[in-house]
Amino acid sequence: MCAIGKTPYGGADIGECVSTAYRIKDGDFESWCNEWLKTARRVEEIGNQSLESGHIISAKEAYLRASNYYTEAEFYLHKDPSDDRIIQTYTKAVETFRKAANYFSNGFEAIEVPYSSNQDNETEKTTLPGFLYTVDNKAIQRPILIICTGFDGIQESLYSSNVVAALGRGYNCLTIEGPGQGRVIRKQKLPFRPDWEKVVSPFIDFLLRNKGNLIDSQHIGIMGISMGGYFAPRVAAYDNRISACIANDGVIDFSKSFTQHLPPIILQALKEGNSELVNTIIQVITSFSPHATWGYTHGMWVFDAKTPFDLINKSYSYSLNKEDIQRIKCPTLVLEAEEDIYYKGQAKTLFNELICQKEHILFTKEEGAEIHCHSASLYLLNQRIFDWLDKVWKYEKEKKQP
């Protein structure tokens, strides 16, 4: 659904996705990678031929689809983080996206933001990547929405899930990648950190210092997707420059994405610190479940955990307590999927704990929007997100238009 769901905004084509899915052997990660690679390469070649023939729009469209297909091909390779195909395929996803971006009608700039990677003494300096999208190339101050992905996404995919919709409504956008995500885990080898304000605040500093002619500093919003439904409220709680927060979907305890599916014997073993039993039983579970295999192997990579036991214990730090939640002062939109298999019930709990201006929206099966993060219902998702932003910011339409 993640791939085909990007069709409305040009990130996929239905026939290409369906034909690829038909070729994939059920539960076979290698088949998944190989078939998506075939599709990605074929569509990239369409882009190359179109560009050589001077058909710029056709080239842009093909490169954008190819980027998302390369992203899909790389998705299940993380069982072995040393697999060379991870960097090779990820790099192709980035390269084809950047080829498409050369022909975007909106403003586009890749930025690098200074960042201290050492959580203990903040002395190890590196940079974090972001993409700044502006409605056009005019020096007009407009509201901006910062968008961060979650457990497994890359920022290139955000263009055809949310950015196009934002730009069309007059909002500038900044997509970002932090530790545990995208380039930062693949090339810089930096795992997740729970204090996500240390990731986002440098981006806000950068915008205000370097892009003040484009950014309305009174209207800086943040949206987090999937695990980002924890990150965004965390940032809003600890950086008061955020004036609107969107949790898609709401998360207060990331560890439950692992523990809620475990039998009582493992939960008791976790409490007792019995790592051998926990790891043994999870190994059995993953031998029968490709989805569990991906969740634990990807999780161990992005959290820098050696075992499932280690992963679960590290994940406990990614939670919001009542004090954190009640620090949030800006208007907050909490989204919820009726059949979310990862964070069931957490969105409503987050909403109930908030004491700021708030709204909760349940996406239902009847609407076709019940799955995690509503990836197959992007028109409905973006309509609700940006209509809400219009309402809470009370931003005059003429100020958002060129």
Buried (B, 14 or more C-beta within 10 A) or exposed (E): EBBBBBBBBBBBBEEBBEEBBEEBEEEEBEBBBBBBBBBBBBBBEBBBEBBEEEBEEBBBBBBBBBBBBBBBBBBBBBBEBEBEEBBBBBBBBBBBBBBBBEBBEBBBEEBEBEBEBEEEEEEEEBBBBBBBBBBBEEEBBBBBBBBBBBBBBBBBBBBBBBBBBBBEBBBBBBBBBBBBBBBBBBEBEBBBBBEBBBBBBBBBBBBEEEBEEBBBBEBBBBBBBBBBBBBBBBBBBBBEBBBBBBBBBBBBBBBBBBBBBBEEEBBEBBEEEBBEBBBBBBEEBBEEBBEBBBBBBBBBBBBBBEBBBBBBBBBBEBBBEEEBBBBBBBBBBBBBBBEBEBBBEBBBBBBEBBEBEBBBBBBEEEEEBBBBBBBBBBEBBBEBBBEBBBEBBEBEEEEBEE
